[in-house]
Amino acid sequence: MAAKRSGPGLQSSAGLMRYYEADKNAVHIQPKTVLIFGAIAGIVVLFLSAVNGFWP
């Protein structure tokens, strides 16, 4: 009889589990928050450029 061999699937599965467990502890930011922050930063830069006379 042929002996059962555990293939590399078992090792890669364990690695994925560790990756997703580490992801649970990460800080999550919603995409909407990033877009709003970027828009506000752009408006502030344009405002400061206009106030300091760098407006084209």
mmCIF file of the N, C-alpha and C atoms, coordinates in Angstrom:
data_MODEL
# 
_entry.id   MODEL 
# 
loop_
_atom_site.group_PDB 
_atom_site.id 
_atom_site.type_symbol 
_atom_site.label_atom_id 
_atom_site.label_alt_id 
_atom_site.label_comp_id 
_atom_site.label_asym_id 
_atom_site.label_entity_id 
_atom_site.label_seq_id 
_atom_site.pdbx_PDB_ins_code 
_atom_site.Cartn_x 
_atom_site.Cartn_y 
_atom_site.Cartn_z 
_atom_site.occupancy 
_atom_site.B_iso_or_equiv 
_atom_site.pdbx_formal_charge 
_atom_site.auth_seq_id 
_atom_site.auth_comp_id 
_atom_site.auth_asym_id 
_atom_site.auth_atom_id 
_atom_site.pdbx_PDB_model_num 
ATOM 1   N N  . MET A 1 1  ? 0.808   -1.186 0.000   1.00 0.00 ? 1  MET A N  1 
ATOM 2   C CA . MET A 1 1  ? 0.000   0.000  0.000   1.00 0.00 ? 1  MET A CA 1 
ATOM 3   C C  . MET A 1 1  ? 0.855   1.255  0.000   1.00 0.00 ? 1  MET A C  1 
ATOM 4   N N  . ALA A 1 2  ? 0.354   2.267  -0.637  1.00 0.00 ? 2  ALA A N  1 
ATOM 5   C CA . ALA A 1 2  ? 1.098   3.528  -0.682  1.00 0.00 ? 2  ALA A CA 1 
ATOM 6   C C  . ALA A 1 2  ? 0.807   4.331  0.585   1.00 0.00 ? 2  ALA A C  1 
ATOM 7   N N  . ALA A 1 3  ? 1.846   4.924  1.115   1.00 0.00 ? 3  ALA A N  1 
ATOM 8   C CA . ALA A 1 3  ? 1.682   5.740  2.322   1.00 0.00 ? 3  ALA A CA 1 
ATOM 9   C C  . ALA A 1 3  ? 1.106   7.099  1.949   1.00 0.00 ? 3  ALA A C  1 
ATOM 10  N N  . LYS A 1 4  ? 0.277   7.631  2.818   1.00 0.00 ? 4  LYS A N  1 
ATOM 11  C CA . LYS A 1 4  ? -0.292  8.964  2.560   1.00 0.00 ? 4  LYS A CA 1 
ATOM 12  C C  . LYS A 1 4  ? 0.770   10.022 2.827   1.00 0.00 ? 4  LYS A C  1 
ATOM 13  N N  . ARG A 1 5  ? 0.829   10.975 1.896   1.00 0.00 ? 5  ARG A N  1 
ATOM 14  C CA . ARG A 1 5  ? 1.775   12.076 2.066   1.00 0.00 ? 5  ARG A CA 1 
ATOM 15  C C  . ARG A 1 5  ? 0.982   13.353 2.197   1.00 0.00 ? 5  ARG A C  1 
ATOM 16  N N  . SER A 1 6  ? 1.378   14.177 3.121   1.00 0.00 ? 6  SER A N  1 
ATOM 17  C CA . SER A 1 6  ? 0.735   15.489 3.203   1.00 0.00 ? 6  SER A CA 1 
ATOM 18  C C  . SER A 1 6  ? 1.521   16.439 2.317   1.00 0.00 ? 6  SER A C  1 
ATOM 19  N N  . GLY A 1 7  ? 0.835   17.029 1.364   1.00 0.00 ? 7  GLY A N  1 
ATOM 20  C CA . GLY A 1 7  ? 1.483   17.900 0.394   1.00 0.00 ? 7  GLY A CA 1 
ATOM 21  C C  . GLY A 1 7  ? 1.715   19.294 0.944   1.00 0.00 ? 7  GLY A C  1 
ATOM 22  N N  . PRO A 1 8  ? 2.177   20.195 0.099   1.00 0.00 ? 8  PRO A N  1 
ATOM 23  C CA . PRO A 1 8  ? 2.471   21.555 0.527   1.00 0.00 ? 8  PRO A CA 1 
ATOM 24  C C  . PRO A 1 8  ? 1.217   22.359 0.859   1.00 0.00 ? 8  PRO A C  1 
ATOM 25  N N  . GLY A 1 9  ? 0.032   21.841 0.532   1.00 0.00 ? 9  GLY A N  1 
ATOM 26  C CA . GLY A 1 9  ? -1.200  22.557 0.835   1.00 0.00 ? 9  GLY A CA 1 
ATOM 27  C C  . GLY A 1 9  ? -1.364  22.816 2.318   1.00 0.00 ? 9  GLY A C  1 
ATOM 28  N N  . LEU A 1 10 ? -0.915  21.884 3.129   1.00 0.00 ? 10 LEU A N  1 
ATOM 29  C CA . LEU A 1 10 ? -1.042  22.043 4.572   1.00 0.00 ? 10 LEU A CA 1 
ATOM 30  C C  . LEU A 1 10 ? -0.155  23.183 5.076   1.00 0.00 ? 10 LEU A C  1 
ATOM 31  N N  . GLN A 1 11 ? 1.045   23.298 4.553   1.00 0.00 ? 11 GLN A N  1 
ATOM 32  C CA . GLN A 1 11 ? 1.954   24.349 4.979   1.00 0.00 ? 11 GLN A CA 1 
ATOM 33  C C  . GLN A 1 11 ? 1.460   25.720 4.525   1.00 0.00 ? 11 GLN A C  1 
ATOM 34  N N  . SER A 1 12 ? 0.985   25.816 3.292   1.00 0.00 ? 12 SER A N  1 
ATOM 35  C CA . SER A 1 12 ? 0.534   27.114 2.806   1.00 0.00 ? 12 SER A CA 1 
ATOM 36  C C  . SER A 1 12 ? -0.743  27.540 3.513   1.00 0.00 ? 12 SER A C  1 
ATOM 37  N N  . SER A 1 13 ? -1.568  26.588 3.880   1.00 0.00 ? 13 SER A N  1 
ATOM 38  C CA . SER A 1 13 ? -2.789  26.915 4.613   1.00 0.00 ? 13 SER A CA 1 
ATOM 39  C C  . SER A 1 13 ? -2.446  27.513 5.972   1.00 0.00 ? 13 SER A C  1 
ATOM 40  N N  . ALA A 1 14 ? -1.458  26.971 6.634   1.00 0.00 ? 14 ALA A N  1 
ATOM 41  C CA . ALA A 1 14 ? -1.057  27.486 7.943   1.00 0.00 ? 14 ALA A CA 1 
ATOM 42  C C  . ALA A 1 14 ? -0.506  28.906 7.811   1.00 0.00 ? 14 ALA A C  1 
ATOM 43  N N  . GLY A 1 15 ? 0.206   29.177 6.737   1.00 0.00 ? 15 GLY A N  1 
ATOM 44  C CA . GLY A 1 15 ? 0.741   30.521 6.525   1.00 0.00 ? 15 GLY A CA 1 
ATOM 45  C C  . GLY A 1 15 ? -0.363  31.528 6.296   1.00 0.00 ? 15 GLY A C  1 
ATOM 46  N N  . LEU A 1 16 ? -1.401  31.143 5.560   1.00 0.00 ? 16 LEU A N  1 
ATOM 47  C CA . LEU A 1 16 ? -2.522  32.050 5.324   1.00 0.00 ? 16 LEU A CA 1 
ATOM 48  C C  . LEU A 1 16 ? -3.269  32.340 6.612   1.00 0.00 ? 16 LEU A C  1 
ATOM 49  N N  . MET A 1 17 ? -3.404  31.362 7.445   1.00 0.00 ? 17 MET A N  1 
ATOM 50  C CA . MET A 1 17 ? -4.103  31.580 8.712   1.00 0.00 ? 17 MET A CA 1 
ATOM 51  C C  . MET A 1 17 ? -3.333  32.589 9.563   1.00 0.00 ? 17 MET A C  1 
ATOM 52  N N  . ARG A 1 18 ? -2.036  32.476 9.587   1.00 0.00 ? 18 ARG A N  1 
ATOM 53  C CA . ARG A 1 18 ? -1.249  33.439 10.366  1.00 0.00 ? 18 ARG A CA 1 
ATOM 54  C C  . ARG A 1 18 ? -1.366  34.844 9.783   1.00 0.00 ? 18 ARG A C  1 
ATOM 55  N N  . TYR A 1 19 ? -1.414  34.937 8.450   1.00 0.00 ? 19 TYR A N  1 
ATOM 56  C CA . TYR A 1 19 ? -1.528  36.249 7.823   1.00 0.00 ? 19 TYR A CA 1 
ATOM 57  C C  . TYR A 1 19 ? -2.863  36.897 8.190   1.00 0.00 ? 19 TYR A C  1 
ATOM 58  N N  . TYR A 1 20 ? -3.938  36.151 8.112   1.00 0.00 ? 20 TYR A N  1 
ATOM 59  C CA . TYR A 1 20 ? -5.243  36.739 8.408   1.00 0.00 ? 20 TYR A CA 1 
ATOM 60  C C  . TYR A 1 20 ? -5.422  37.018 9.890   1.00 0.00 ? 20 TYR A C  1 
ATOM 61  N N  . GLU A 1 21 ? -4.797  36.250 10.751  1.00 0.00 ? 21 GLU A N  1 
ATOM 62  C CA . GLU A 1 21 ? -4.858  36.547 12.180  1.00 0.00 ? 21 GLU A CA 1 
ATOM 63  C C  . GLU A 1 21 ? -4.123  37.845 12.481  1.00 0.00 ? 21 GLU A C  1 
ATOM 64  N N  . ALA A 1 22 ? -3.000  38.085 11.822  1.00 0.00 ? 22 ALA A N  1 
ATOM 65  C CA . ALA A 1 22 ? -2.260  39.330 12.025  1.00 0.00 ? 22 ALA A CA 1 
ATOM 66  C C  . ALA A 1 22 ? -3.040  40.512 11.468  1.00 0.00 ? 22 ALA A C  1 
ATOM 67  N N  . ASP A 1 23 ? -3.831  40.289 10.413  1.00 0.00 ? 23 ASP A N  1 
ATOM 68  C CA . ASP A 1 23 ? -4.609  41.359 9.799   1.00 0.00 ? 23 ASP A CA 1 
ATOM 69  C C  . ASP A 1 23 ? -5.732  41.834 10.720  1.00 0.00 ? 23 ASP A C  1 
ATOM 70  N N  . LYS A 1 24 ? -6.209  40.986 11.614  1.00 0.00 ? 24 LYS A N  1 
ATOM 71  C CA . LYS A 1 24 ? -7.279  41.377 12.535  1.00 0.00 ? 24 LYS A CA 1 
ATOM 72  C C  . LYS A 1 24 ? -6.816  42.473 13.486  1.00 0.00 ? 24 LYS A C  1 
ATOM 73  N N  . ASN A 1 25 ? -5.536  42.504 13.815  1.00 0.00 ? 25 ASN A N  1 
ATOM 74  C CA . ASN A 1 25 ? -5.010  43.485 14.757  1.00 0.00 ? 25 ASN A CA 1 
ATOM 75  C C  . ASN A 1 25 ? -4.595  44.789 14.086  1.00 0.00 ? 25 ASN A C  1 
ATOM 76  N N  . ALA A 1 26 ? -4.646  44.856 12.763  1.00 0.00 ? 26 ALA A N  1 
ATOM 77  C CA . ALA A 1 26 ? -4.193  46.035 12.037  1.00 0.00 ? 26 ALA A CA 1 
ATOM 78  C C  . ALA A 1 26 ? -5.223  47.159 12.132  1.00 0.00 ? 26 ALA A C  1 
ATOM 79  N N  . VAL A 1 27 ? -4.757  48.381 11.903  1.00 0.00 ? 27 VAL A N  1 
ATOM 80  C CA . VAL A 1 27 ? -5.640  49.541 11.879  1.00 0.00 ? 27 VAL A CA 1 
ATOM 81  C C  . VAL A 1 27 ? -6.311  49.590 10.515  1.00 0.00 ? 27 VAL A C  1 
ATOM 82  N N  . HIS A 1 28 ? -7.635  49.690 10.496  1.00 0.00 ? 28 HIS A N  1 
ATOM 83  C CA . HIS A 1 28 ? -8.380  49.722 9.243   1.00 0.00 ? 28 HIS A CA 1 
ATOM 84  C C  . HIS A 1 28 ? -8.959  51.116 9.042   1.00 0.00 ? 28 HIS A C  1 
ATOM 85  N N  . ILE A 1 29 ? -8.735  51.682 7.860   1.00 0.00 ? 29 ILE A N  1 
ATOM 86  C CA . ILE A 1 29 ? -9.249  53.001 7.508   1.00 0.00 ? 29 ILE A CA 1 
ATOM 87  C C  . ILE A 1 29 ? -10.149 52.822 6.299   1.00 0.00 ? 29 ILE A C  1 
ATOM 88  N N  . GLN A 1 30 ? -11.326 53.400 6.351   1.00 0.00 ? 30 GLN A N  1 
ATOM 89  C CA . GLN A 1 30 ? -12.259 53.289 5.240   1.00 0.00 ? 30 GLN A CA 1 
ATOM 90  C C  . GLN A 1 30 ? -11.777 54.135 4.068   1.00 0.00 ? 30 GLN A C  1 
ATOM 91  N N  . PRO A 1 31 ? -12.032 53.693 2.836   1.00 0.00 ? 31 PRO A N  1 
ATOM 92  C CA . PRO A 1 31 ? -11.620 54.466 1.658   1.00 0.00 ? 31 PRO A CA 1 
ATOM 93  C C  . PRO A 1 31 ? -12.244 55.858 1.624   1.00 0.00 ? 31 PRO A C  1 
ATOM 94  N N  . LYS A 1 32 ? -13.449 56.000 2.120   1.00 0.00 ? 32 LYS A N  1 
ATOM 95  C CA . LYS A 1 32 ? -14.113 57.307 2.146   1.00 0.00 ? 32 LYS A CA 1 
ATOM 96  C C  . LYS A 1 32 ? -13.328 58.289 3.012   1.00 0.00 ? 32 LYS A C  1 
ATOM 97  N N  . THR A 1 33 ? -12.774 57.817 4.114   1.00 0.00 ? 33 THR A N  1 
ATOM 98  C CA . THR A 1 33 ? -11.984 58.671 5.003   1.00 0.00 ? 33 THR A CA 1 
ATOM 99  C C  . THR A 1 33 ? -10.731 59.165 4.297   1.00 0.00 ? 33 THR A C  1 
ATOM 100 N N  . VAL A 1 34 ? -10.076 58.304 3.540   1.00 0.00 ? 34 VAL A N  1 
ATOM 101 C CA . VAL A 1 34 ? -8.863  58.692 2.819   1.00 0.00 ? 34 VAL A CA 1 
ATOM 102 C C  . VAL A 1 34 ? -9.190  59.735 1.750   1.00 0.00 ? 34 VAL A C  1 
ATOM 103 N N  . LEU A 1 35 ? -10.293 59.548 1.025   1.00 0.00 ? 35 LEU A N  1 
ATOM 104 C CA . LEU A 1 35 ? -10.684 60.515 -0.009  1.00 0.00 ? 35 LEU A CA 1 
ATOM 105 C C  . LEU A 1 35 ? -11.023 61.869 0.595   1.00 0.00 ? 35 LEU A C  1 
ATOM 106 N N  . ILE A 1 36 ? -11.747 61.872 1.698   1.00 0.00 ? 36 ILE A N  1 
ATOM 107 C CA . ILE A 1 36 ? -12.108 63.139 2.347   1.00 0.00 ? 36 ILE A CA 1 
ATOM 108 C C  . ILE A 1 36 ? -10.860 63.854 2.851   1.00 0.00 ? 36 ILE A C  1 
ATOM 109 N N  . PHE A 1 37 ? -9.947  63.119 3.472   1.00 0.00 ? 37 PHE A N  1 
ATOM 110 C CA . PHE A 1 37 ? -8.708  63.725 3.970   1.00 0.00 ? 37 PHE A CA 1 
ATOM 111 C C  . PHE A 1 37 ? -7.884  64.299 2.816   1.00 0.00 ? 37 PHE A C  1 
ATOM 112 N N  . GLY A 1 38 ? -7.812  63.580 1.705   1.00 0.00 ? 38 GLY A N  1 
ATOM 113 C CA . GLY A 1 38 ? -7.067  64.073 0.543   1.00 0.00 ? 38 GLY A CA 1 
ATOM 114 C C  . GLY A 1 38 ? -7.691  65.325 -0.047  1.00 0.00 ? 38 GLY A C  1 
ATOM 115 N N  . ALA A 1 39 ? -9.031  65.367 -0.118  1.00 0.00 ? 39 ALA A N  1 
ATOM 116 C CA . ALA A 1 39 ? -9.712  66.555 -0.643  1.00 0.00 ? 39 ALA A CA 1 
ATOM 117 C C  . ALA A 1 39 ? -9.484  67.755 0.259   1.00 0.00 ? 39 ALA A C  1 
ATOM 118 N N  . ILE A 1 40 ? -9.574  67.544 1.562   1.00 0.00 ? 40 ILE A N  1 
ATOM 119 C CA . ILE A 1 40 ? -9.345  68.647 2.510   1.00 0.00 ? 40 ILE A CA 1 
ATOM 120 C C  . ILE A 1 40 ? -7.903  69.135 2.413   1.00 0.00 ? 40 ILE A C  1 
ATOM 121 N N  . ALA A 1 41 ? -6.945  68.216 2.312   1.00 0.00 ? 41 ALA A N  1 
ATOM 122 C CA . ALA A 1 41 ? -5.542  68.615 2.186   1.00 0.00 ? 41 ALA A CA 1 
ATOM 123 C C  . ALA A 1 41 ? -5.319  69.409 0.904   1.00 0.00 ? 41 ALA A C  1 
ATOM 124 N N  . GLY A 1 42 ? -5.949  68.998 -0.200  1.00 0.00 ? 42 GLY A N  1 
ATOM 125 C CA . GLY A 1 42 ? -5.824  69.736 -1.463  1.00 0.00 ? 42 GLY A CA 1 
ATOM 126 C C  . GLY A 1 42 ? -6.405  71.132 -1.373  1.00 0.00 ? 42 GLY A C  1 
ATOM 127 N N  . ILE A 1 43 ? -7.553  71.268 -0.721  1.00 0.00 ? 43 ILE A N  1 
ATOM 128 C CA . ILE A 1 43 ? -8.181  72.583 -0.555  1.00 0.00 ? 43 ILE A CA 1 
ATOM 129 C C  . ILE A 1 43 ? -7.308  73.482 0.304   1.00 0.00 ? 43 ILE A C  1 
ATOM 130 N N  . VAL A 1 44 ? -6.735  72.931 1.346   1.00 0.00 ? 44 VAL A N  1 
ATOM 131 C CA . VAL A 1 44 ? -5.847  73.726 2.214   1.00 0.00 ? 44 VAL A CA 1 
ATOM 132 C C  . VAL A 1 44 ? -4.620  74.204 1.430   1.00 0.00 ? 44 VAL A C  1 
ATOM 133 N N  . VAL A 1 45 ? -4.037  73.353 0.615   1.00 0.00 ? 45 VAL A N  1 
ATOM 134 C CA . VAL A 1 45 ? -2.865  73.737 -0.187  1.00 0.00 ? 45 VAL A CA 1 
ATOM 135 C C  . VAL A 1 45 ? -3.239  74.836 -1.172  1.00 0.00 ? 45 VAL A C  1 
ATOM 136 N N  . LEU A 1 46 ? -4.381  74.697 -1.854  1.00 0.00 ? 46 LEU A N  1 
ATOM 137 C CA . LEU A 1 46 ? -4.813  75.736 -2.785  1.00 0.00 ? 46 LEU A CA 1 
ATOM 138 C C  . LEU A 1 46 ? -5.093  77.052 -2.065  1.00 0.00 ? 46 LEU A C  1 
ATOM 139 N N  . PHE A 1 47 ? -5.710  76.980 -0.906  1.00 0.00 ? 47 PHE A N  1 
ATOM 140 C CA . PHE A 1 47 ? -6.002  78.191 -0.135  1.00 0.00 ? 47 PHE A CA 1 
ATOM 141 C C  . PHE A 1 47 ? -4.713  78.886 0.289   1.00 0.00 ? 47 PHE A C  1 
ATOM 142 N N  . LEU A 1 48 ? -3.766  78.116 0.810   1.00 0.00 ? 48 LEU A N  1 
ATOM 143 C CA . LEU A 1 48 ? -2.503  78.722 1.242   1.00 0.00 ? 48 LEU A CA 1 
ATOM 144 C C  . LEU A 1 48 ? -1.724  79.285 0.056   1.00 0.00 ? 48 LEU A C  1 
ATOM 145 N N  . SER A 1 49 ? -1.787  78.648 -1.095  1.00 0.00 ? 49 SER A N  1 
ATOM 146 C CA . SER A 1 49 ? -1.120  79.176 -2.284  1.00 0.00 ? 49 SER A CA 1 
ATOM 147 C C  . SER A 1 49 ? -1.752  80.491 -2.720  1.00 0.00 ? 49 SER A C  1 
ATOM 148 N N  . ALA A 1 50 ? -3.064  80.571 -2.651  1.00 0.00 ? 50 ALA A N  1 
ATOM 149 C CA . ALA A 1 50 ? -3.768  81.801 -3.055  1.00 0.00 ? 50 ALA A CA 1 
ATOM 150 C C  . ALA A 1 50 ? -3.469  82.939 -2.071  1.00 0.00 ? 50 ALA A C  1 
ATOM 151 N N  . VAL A 1 51 ? -3.412  82.622 -0.792  1.00 0.00 ? 51 VAL A N  1 
ATOM 152 C CA . VAL A 1 51 ? -3.166  83.649 0.221   1.00 0.00 ? 51 VAL A CA 1 
ATOM 153 C C  . VAL A 1 51 ? -1.740  84.190 0.118   1.00 0.00 ? 51 VAL A C  1 
ATOM 154 N N  . ASN A 1 52 ? -0.798  83.350 -0.199  1.00 0.00 ? 52 ASN A N  1 
ATOM 155 C CA . ASN A 1 52 ? 0.612   83.768 -0.255  1.00 0.00 ? 52 ASN A CA 1 
ATOM 156 C C  . ASN A 1 52 ? 1.005   84.314 -1.626  1.00 0.00 ? 52 ASN A C  1 
ATOM 157 N N  . GLY A 1 53 ? 0.098   84.436 -2.551  1.00 0.00 ? 53 GLY A N  1 
ATOM 158 C CA . GLY A 1 53 ? 0.389   85.037 -3.851  1.00 0.00 ? 53 GLY A CA 1 
ATOM 159 C C  . GLY A 1 53 ? 0.991   84.088 -4.861  1.00 0.00 ? 53 GLY A C  1 
ATOM 160 N N  . PHE A 1 54 ? 0.910   82.792 -4.638  1.00 0.00 ? 54 PHE A N  1 
ATOM 161 C CA . PHE A 1 54 ? 1.476   81.839 -5.588  1.00 0.00 ? 54 PHE A CA 1 
ATOM 162 C C  . PHE A 1 54 ? 0.442   81.334 -6.578  1.00 0.00 ? 54 PHE A C  1 
ATOM 163 N N  . TRP A 1 55 ? -0.720  81.940 -6.581  1.00 0.00 ? 55 TRP A N  1 
ATOM 164 C CA . TRP A 1 55 ? -1.803  81.520 -7.491  1.00 0.00 ? 55 TRP A CA 1 
ATOM 165 C C  . TRP A 1 55 ? -1.443  81.946 -8.896  1.00 0.00 ? 55 TRP A C  1 
ATOM 166 N N  . PRO A 1 56 ? -1.589  81.080 -9.850  1.00 0.00 ? 56 PRO A N  1 
ATOM 167 C CA . PRO A 1 56 ? -1.185  81.443 -11.229 1.00 0.00 ? 56 PRO A CA 1 
ATOM 168 C C  . PRO A 1 56 ? -2.044  82.495 -11.869 1.00 0.00 ? 56 PRO A C  1 
# 
